[in-house]
């Protein structure tokens, strides 16, 4: 069986080094959905380039699908890998832990990195030694932030949770 994630990721190295594969889904209806992202966001031209390229690659590899969808992860992008957590430190997220902490599993707040590591460090980053925290504002008292420390192994799911202001007021 072909490792579809590796095939797609490796095939894009030559044409779009800045594009990251966020997720790949095979739906029962025959849809092959590839979610891509890059620093600065994905535009329609990026989706078009990846679609044309993957159509050729998948045909050459005899990968069966009825329809190919290429899209951005959207504003509520999932955070799955440690590099996602590092990249989006400082952003508002929703975090669900595997085990409850003080009777609560789901937290909303600002993602912080506790370690002084970054993507540019030469250090090897392991989930067991990189500690993140979330400044949770789930309390009814907005001036009383709760800080929850966690590492990647503690996370059931996490995603960006941007605050959208359609009225133009600054928060």
C-alpha positions in Angstrom: 0.0 0.0 0.0 1.3 3.4 -0.9 1.9 6.0 1.8 -0.2 8.7 0.3 1.0 11.4 2.7 4.6 10.7 1.9 4.0 10.5 -1.8 2.2 13.8 -1.9 4.6 15.6 0.4 7.6 14.4 -1.5 6.1 15.2 -4.9 5.5 18.8 -3.9 9.1 19.4 -2.8 10.2 20.3 -6.3 7.4 22.7 -7.2 6.3 24.3 -3.9 8.8 24.1 -1.1 6.9 26.5 1.1 3.6 24.5 1.0 2.9 22.2 3.9 0.5 19.3 3.8 -1.9 19.7 6.8 -4.1 16.7 6.2 -5.2 14.2 3.6 -8.7 12.6 3.6 -10.1 9.8 1.5 -13.9 10.0 1.6 -16.2 7.1 0.8 -17.6 9.0 -2.2 -14.2 8.8 -3.9 -13.1 12.4 -3.0 -9.4 12.8 -2.2 -9.1 15.9 -0.1 -5.7 17.5 0.4 -5.5 20.4 2.8 -2.4 22.7 2.3 -1.0 25.7 4.1 1.9 28.0 4.0 3.2 31.0 5.8 1.1 34.0 4.8 -1.8 31.8 3.8 -2.9 29.8 0.8 -4.4 31.6 -2.3 -6.3 30.2 -5.2 -3.1 30.1 -7.3 -1.5 27.7 -4.8 -4.5 25.4 -4.9 -4.4 25.4 -8.7 -0.7 24.6 -8.9 -1.0 21.8 -6.4 -4.1 20.4 -8.2 -2.4 20.3 -11.6 0.7 18.7 -10.2 -1.1 16.1 -8.0 -3.4 15.1 -10.9 -0.3 14.0 -12.9 1.5 12.4 -9.9 -1.6 10.5 -8.8 -2.3 9.3 -12.3 1.3 8.1 -12.7 1.1 6.2 -9.4 -2.3 4.7 -10.2 -4.0 6.2 -7.2 -7.7 5.7 -7.5 -10.0 8.7 -6.8 -13.1 10.2 -8.3 -12.5 13.9 -7.4 -9.4 15.8 -6.1 -10.0 18.7 -3.7 -7.2 21.0 -2.7 -8.0 23.6 -0.1 -6.6 25.7 2.8 -7.2 24.6 6.4 -9.5 27.6 7.0 -9.4 30.1 9.8 -9.9 27.4 12.4 -6.9 25.4 11.3 -6.2 22.2 13.2 -2.9 21.9 15.2 -1.6 18.4 15.0 2.2 18.4 14.9 4.6 20.0 17.3 5.7 22.3 14.6 2.1 23.6 14.3 2.1 24.5 18.0 5.4 26.2 17.7 4.3 28.2 14.6 1.1 29.4 16.2 2.4 30.3 19.6 0.8 33.5 20.6 -2.5 32.8 18.8 -5.9 32.0 20.3 -6.7 28.3 20.3 -9.3 25.7 21.5 -7.6 22.8 23.3 -9.1 19.5 24.3 -6.9 17.4 26.7 -7.0 13.6 26.9 -7.6 13.7 30.6 -9.5 16.4 32.6 -7.7 19.0 34.6 -9.8 20.2 37.6 -12.8 18.6 36.0 -12.3 20.3 32.6 -11.0 19.0 29.3 -11.7 21.9 26.9 -9.9 25.2 27.2 -10.0 28.4 25.1 -7.1 30.9 25.3 -3.7 32.0 24.0 -1.1 29.4 23.2 2.3 29.9 24.7 5.6 28.0 24.5 7.3 27.4 27.8 10.6 26.2 26.4 12.9 28.7 24.7 13.1 26.5 21.6 12.0 27.7 18.2 11.9 26.4 14.6 15.2 28.0 13.9 17.1 26.3 16.7 19.4 23.4 15.8 18.1 21.5 18.8 16.0 18.4 18.3 12.6 19.0 19.6 10.8 16.0 21.2 7.2 16.0 22.5 8.4 14.8 25.9 10.5 17.9 26.5 8.6 20.7 24.8 6.1 22.2 27.2 3.4 24.5 26.0 0.8 26.4 28.0 -2.6 28.0 27.3 -3.7 31.2 29.1 -7.3 30.1 29.5 -9.9 32.8 29.5 -12.8 30.3 30.1 -13.4 31.8 33.5 -16.3 34.2 33.9 -13.9 36.7 35.4 -11.9 37.9 32.3 -9.2 39.5 34.5 -8.5 36.1 36.2 -6.5 34.1 33.6 -5.8 30.4 34.3 -2.5 29.0 32.9 -2.6 25.3 31.9 0.7 23.6 31.0 0.7 20.6 28.6 2.8 18.8 26.1 1.7 17.3 22.8 1.1 13.8 24.3 -1.7 15.4 26.5 -3.7 16.8 23.6 -6.8 15.1 22.2 -7.3 17.9 19.6 -6.4 21.6 19.2 -7.3 24.2 16.6 -7.0 27.9 16.0 -9.9 29.9 17.5 -9.7 33.4 16.0 -11.9 36.1 17.3 -13.7 37.6 14.3 -14.9 41.2 14.6 -17.2 42.1 11.7 -18.2 45.4 13.2 -14.6 46.8 13.0 -14.2 47.5 16.7 -10.8 46.7 18.1 -10.6 44.3 21.0 
